[in-house]
Amino acid sequence: MAVWVFTEEVDGSVSQSGLELVTKARDLGDVSVMYVGEGSDEAFGALGAHGAGSVTHLDPGSTLPGAPAAAAMADAIGDSCSLILFGASNTDRDVAGRLAARLGVPVIANALDVAVNGGVSVTSEILGGTKAVTTTSEASPTIVITRPKAFVAAPSGGGAPVVTAVDLPDVGACAATVTASHAEESEGPDLEAASIVVSGGRGLGAADKFALMDELASLLGGAVGGTRAVVDAGWVPYSYQVGQTGKTVKPDVYIACGISGAMQHVVGMKGSSTIIAINKDPDAPIFGIADLGIVGDLHSVVPQLIDALKARD
Ligand SMILES: Cc1cc2nc3c(=O)[nH]c(=O)nc-3n(C[C@H](O)[C@H](O)[C@H](O)COP(=O)(O)OP(=O)(O)OC[C@H]3O[C@@H](n4cnc5c(N)ncnc54)[C@H](O)[C@@H]3O)c2cc1C
């Protein structure tokens, strides 16, 4: 079975999501990758090491990649492609939608797992992650957008893939040029990649109390996250938000401070290996998914934790 993976370069390298998708795809069939970005032997080598047999490379330069990447991919995949996997980035979604329109096939989004058994079966979550549904697709190819961190990237020892560079297709009036890009400045580990995440909720009480989260995270070498309630209150930027409409994290340890455990938050962090919750309400739903729960006032518990960590050093 021919399986294609779309991936866009991030900071000069293959995105983590691309490596995760290639790892999954190699269990389903022969893997080809549509790679959008400047490209490098290192990036293509990483794709090969994770199981890609071939890479089609499109360098969009300053052109917004959505339209040309979809056009190039529609040409490249050929008749034998049965499944195309996308991640959840803005470009991934843009290309997936445009490609679906070109090929006349539907898109199945929000996927947590994909299996091949005659057709393509896609497992996704609905109702804020409270229910899982399996959709069987008879479309050929089937286009699937997967949730962040649905799969774990692991090299397979594969060699360098065959790389074919393609020219930027002419997409006429759909062409758009990127004139400026802005990256939000941040300190410390990346929230989505951190092995420890300290998250604060409305229970912190005020924006300046987030300093407690910063201090605890810094002592643990972790990243700081938050709930939508604190983002909406303007205590922290949107980039901190964990949950259904924020980021998905899967750290080794997730420490939830003053967070009730609303399902829209939980869907973004329930894959964490160990969840520690600090909440003054013993009936808070977060304790239902916590491995370790501390019933208490976070303004007393967190400073004690910080003191204990400082004493240990
Ligand atoms: C479409 C939609 C999408 C959404 N997407 C997201 C999302 O991506 N991420 C997200 O987080 N939310 C999201 N939400 C909002 C979500 O439903 C909740 O409103 C939000 O997660 C609640 O945040 P919270 O836990 O900080 O606040 P609250 O629910 O108000 O909980 C605060 C908790 O702090 C505890 N507390 C109070 N004082 C203390 C103290 N001194 N010490 C210890 N504990 C204390 C309380 O007991 C309470 O449990 C979404 C909602 C909708 C409708």
The ligand as an SDF file (V2000), in Angstrom:
LIG
                    3D

 53 58  0  0  0  0  0  0  0  0999 V2000
  -15.1600   25.4630   22.8530 C   0  0  0  0  0  0  0  0  0  0  0  0
  -14.3460   25.5510   24.1190 C   0  0  0  0  0  0  0  0  0  0  0  0
  -12.9940   25.3340   24.0170 C   0  0  0  0  0  0  0  0  0  0  0  0
  -12.2000   25.4170   25.1790 C   0  0  0  0  0  0  0  0  0  0  0  0
  -10.8500   25.1740   25.0740 N   0  0  0  0  0  0  0  0  0  0  0  0
  -10.1190   25.1590   26.1980 C   0  0  0  0  0  0  0  0  0  0  0  0
   -8.7170   24.8500   26.1470 C   0  0  0  0  0  0  0  0  0  0  0  0
   -8.1220   24.6490   25.0860 O   0  0  0  0  0  0  0  0  0  0  0  0
   -8.0210   24.8140   27.3110 N   0  0  0  0  0  0  0  0  0  0  0  0
   -8.6270   25.0500   28.5270 C   0  0  0  0  0  0  0  0  0  0  0  0
   -7.9250   25.0120   29.5500 O   0  0  0  0  0  0  0  0  0  0  0  0
   -9.9370   25.3640   28.5970 N   0  0  0  0  0  0  0  0  0  0  0  0
  -10.6890   25.4400   27.4800 C   0  0  0  0  0  0  0  0  0  0  0  0
  -11.9910   25.7810   27.5610 N   0  0  0  0  0  0  0  0  0  0  0  0
  -12.5140   26.2800   28.8480 C   0  0  0  0  0  0  0  0  0  0  0  0
  -12.8250   25.1890   29.8450 C   0  0  0  0  0  0  0  0  0  0  0  0
  -14.1670   24.7490   29.6360 O   0  0  0  0  0  0  0  0  0  0  0  0
  -12.7190   25.7020   31.2940 C   0  0  0  0  0  0  0  0  0  0  0  0
  -13.5320   26.8410   31.4370 O   0  0  0  0  0  0  0  0  0  0  0  0
  -11.3050   26.0740   31.7150 C   0  0  0  0  0  0  0  0  0  0  0  0
  -10.4120   25.0170   31.3980 O   0  0  0  0  0  0  0  0  0  0  0  0
  -11.3000   26.3130   33.2170 C   0  0  0  0  0  0  0  0  0  0  0  0
  -10.0290   26.7850   33.5890 O   0  0  0  0  0  0  0  0  0  0  0  0
   -9.5400   26.6620   35.1060 P   0  0  0  0  0  0  0  0  0  0  0  0
   -9.4640   25.2210   35.4880 O   0  0  0  0  0  0  0  0  0  0  0  0
   -8.3170   27.4830   35.1820 O   0  0  0  0  0  0  0  0  0  0  0  0
  -10.6480   27.4470   35.9240 O   0  0  0  0  0  0  0  0  0  0  0  0
  -11.7980   26.9360   36.8560 P   0  0  0  0  0  0  0  0  0  0  0  0
  -12.6500   25.9370   36.1640 O   0  0  0  0  0  0  0  0  0  0  0  0
  -12.4570   28.1450   37.3760 O   0  0  0  0  0  0  0  0  0  0  0  0
  -11.0600   26.1590   38.0290 O   0  0  0  0  0  0  0  0  0  0  0  0
  -10.2660   26.7630   38.9870 C   0  0  0  0  0  0  0  0  0  0  0  0
   -9.9050   25.7000   40.0110 C   0  0  0  0  0  0  0  0  0  0  0  0
   -9.0040   26.2450   40.9460 O   0  0  0  0  0  0  0  0  0  0  0  0
   -9.3080   25.7230   42.2120 C   0  0  0  0  0  0  0  0  0  0  0  0
   -8.7850   26.6880   43.1880 N   0  0  0  0  0  0  0  0  0  0  0  0
   -9.2380   27.9380   43.4740 C   0  0  0  0  0  0  0  0  0  0  0  0
   -8.4440   28.5390   44.3690 N   0  0  0  0  0  0  0  0  0  0  0  0
   -7.4620   27.6310   44.6640 C   0  0  0  0  0  0  0  0  0  0  0  0
   -6.3420   27.6670   45.5340 C   0  0  0  0  0  0  0  0  0  0  0  0
   -6.0380   28.7640   46.2530 N   0  0  0  0  0  0  0  0  0  0  0  0
   -5.5530   26.5590   45.6160 N   0  0  0  0  0  0  0  0  0  0  0  0
   -5.8370   25.4430   44.8760 C   0  0  0  0  0  0  0  0  0  0  0  0
   -6.8960   25.3760   44.0520 N   0  0  0  0  0  0  0  0  0  0  0  0
   -7.6880   26.4530   43.9310 C   0  0  0  0  0  0  0  0  0  0  0  0
  -10.8110   25.5950   42.2350 C   0  0  0  0  0  0  0  0  0  0  0  0
  -11.2220   24.6260   43.2050 O   0  0  0  0  0  0  0  0  0  0  0  0
  -11.1010   25.1670   40.7960 C   0  0  0  0  0  0  0  0  0  0  0  0
  -11.1500   23.7530   40.6990 O   0  0  0  0  0  0  0  0  0  0  0  0
  -12.7920   25.7140   26.4440 C   0  0  0  0  0  0  0  0  0  0  0  0
  -14.1890   25.9200   26.5000 C   0  0  0  0  0  0  0  0  0  0  0  0
  -14.9440   25.8410   25.3570 C   0  0  0  0  0  0  0  0  0  0  0  0
  -16.4290   26.0600   25.4620 C   0  0  0  0  0  0  0  0  0  0  0  0
  1  2  1  0
  2  3  1  0
  2 52  2  0
  3  4  2  0
  4  5  1  0
  4 50  1  0
  5  6  2  0
  6  7  1  0
  6 13  1  0
  7  8  2  0
  7  9  1  0
  9 10  1  0
 10 11  2  0
 10 12  1  0
 12 13  2  0
 13 14  1  0
 14 15  1  0
 14 50  1  0
 15 16  1  0
 16 17  1  0
 16 18  1  0
 18 19  1  0
 18 20  1  0
 20 21  1  0
 20 22  1  0
 22 23  1  0
 23 24  1  0
 24 25  2  0
 24 26  1  0
 24 27  1  0
 27 28  1  0
 28 29  2  0
 28 30  1  0
 28 31  1  0
 31 32  1  0
 32 33  1  0
 33 34  1  0
 33 48  1  0
 34 35  1  0
 35 36  1  0
 35 46  1  0
 36 37  1  0
 36 45  1  0
 37 38  2  0
 38 39  1  0
 39 40  1  0
 39 45  2  0
 40 41  1  0
 40 42  2  0
 42 43  1  0
 43 44  2  0
 44 45  1  0
 46 47  1  0
 46 48  1  0
 48 49  1  0
 50 51  2  0
 51 52  1  0
 52 53  1  0
M  END
$$$$
